[in-house]
Amino acid sequence: METSPRVQTDELGGPTIRIVTQPAAEEGVQPGVRDDQQGLAATLPADEVVFDLQALSCFYGAFRAVRDINLQVPRHRITAIIGPSGCGKSTLLRSFNRMNDLVDGAHIEGQILYHGVDLYADGVDPVEVRRRIGMVFQKPNPFPKSIFDNVAFGPRVAGFRGSMDELVEASLRRAALWDEVKDKLKAPGTALSGGQQQRLCIARAIAVEPDVILMDEPCSALDPIATLKIEELMHELKANYTIVIVTHNMQQAARASDVTAFLTMGDDRAGYLVEMAPTATLFTRPDSKLTEDYITGRFG
Amino acid sequence: MATGTPQQALSTTDLVRQSLAGRRLDPRTVAFEGLLLLALLITIGLLITLLVDVLVDGIPVFASRGTDFLTSNLSSSPERAGIAQGMVGSLSLMVFVVLISFPIGVGAAVYLEEYAKDTGPTRFINTVIRNLAGVPAIVYGLLGVAIFVGALGGVTGGRSIISGGLTLAVLVLPIVIITTAEALRAVPMTIREAAFGVGATRWETVRSHVLPYAAPGIFTGTILSLARAFGETAPLIVVGAIAGTFRYTADGLVDQLRGPYTALPTIIFGFSRDPDAGFRAATAATIIALLVVLLGVNALAIFLRNRFERRW
């Protein structure tokens, strides 16, 4: 009864899309049991789970922005979080590396287990968390410093002792930016184009050798060509990193991700998880009517 | 507008031109513009009158005596009186103001903006600081008399440069805090997030990013508050600058700082009250000296702001 996920991806993406995602389904996740989140979890071996969210709710003061999320993020895959504006996608993502600690009044209930460790437990240092779980933001935000210093800042504060020149070059190469900036490493990062700035931010994130890269709508301020470059880059990076990307661009989620989680907003304005499944499955045979309506453009 | 051509088959272009043409003279627009212009002219007119008056009286002093007026000591004879002690006194006061209000003010602002949580007490403190910036200077002067001249007289030497400097430092402290806080707030949150995102601590984020990017604004604000302190008269009169003159003695630096002194604004006050009509010119000349210093300081602030202004 099922067609191959590969074919579905191609149908969605069309022939011009060069990124052919290989859905995670083929290895770990069994489509078919996905309607039950516990069932999805049960199919992933423990060491393949990077994040395990258990009844996670996120609050800003008394306002609950995200409610009761149970989901798992597989290792070395691209997990996309999609959903309508204001449904708490970014809030959810920012709880993964405790970035929301910076917002007064923000707190969570439930648990986020990172390789089995509760990220919000007493004694967990958010600085250490963010060293391992890097972040790329919606609007490119390079420091108003040189390209070199942008990349070198993270390693410096982490106490990196090796050759900074080599590390900066390697990071820029992995971010597919080296050839464009190798002759102007002293130039300010803010002088680059938007797409280059975002790749610089990715280079900055991977320079500290994180385990996970969180991306919060990384292409929303970029043109289609720059967007495609970032997507290609993500595809290359997933060999070494686990990537979680928030996007409101469904085509992007369909093109670039392996697994997709769909969130929407309840009557209490709190976002909740509707379903999570291998991307190809979610976009072709969603379980929920809500998901179907959203991906076919009937709302959101 | 419509020229008297007979109404025959006008082209679209002509019709559009006709309909776009009418330039009405709206009396309210004219009246409003006139009022605004009047307000501006009154302001400029007053300033120019003041300046011209001072220049007419004061320039002859510099013309006849040159820098002698700047380098001479105070004297009861207007022909020989100079403002050297006032220059030295004012500059000494400024050193105190900078050394005290800059570190304390910037520190307090960094704490309020970067460290303190946005709670009720924090907001209350912010409100208090804003109000303190509007408290009349004379009140700070009385505070200085009570605390620095009185309670701490044993340390400060009573009505001394130290007391005056501390009083002025406290006076500008709220201004330094407010301008610094504004400069810090102008650094986008995304920059802090970027630094935290690669695993920087708050200290590393503030030291490597927030403070350097806010520095031009902080310096500009500090310089402008310095200018404010430089021209402040009332608190100095209360804490005793008028009482004495700066002594060039063989005493050590500390003794000099604990001794009597005077400053440019208080000299202006003193000269202007002197019954000898000859001091009228000296008053104007001192005002010119004070204005030149103030203009220089403000120009420096503007230069710094333009030179290092950052766009995000």
Interface residues (C-beta under 8 A of the other chain):
Chain A: N97 M99 L102 D104 V127 E128 R130 R131 G134 M135 F137 K139 N141 P142 F143 P144 F153 G154 V157 A158 C201 R204 A205 A207 V208
Chain B: K117 D118 T119 P188 T190 I191 R192 E193 A194 A195 F196 G197 V198 G199 A200 T201 E204 S208 H209 Y213 R310
